[in-house]
Amino acid sequence: MTELTQGDGREPSERDVDTEIAVHHIHLPKLADAGVVEYDQSAQQATYSAPPQVDALLEEMLVTVSTGE
């Protein structure tokens, strides 16, 4: 999470801390429950592990958003 909140070398703000807490305690566990990531909460490490159907859906969504359809 440090990469997301402190990538520019500055001290983390209150917003950064809130974001880190939300990612670790809400978003990553939900993604793990959905089978999109494998999340080791004790190591604070997530690995993308979605099945090919999720990749295809995300690709379709990206194309739709980028073309404005």
PyMOL commands that set and color helices and strands:
alter all, ss='L'
color gray80, all
select helices_A, chain A and resi 2-5+14-33+52-67
alter helices_A, ss='H'
color red, helices_A
select strands_A, chain A and resi 37-40+45-48
alter strands_A, ss='S'
color yellow, strands_A
deselect
rebuild
show_as cartoon
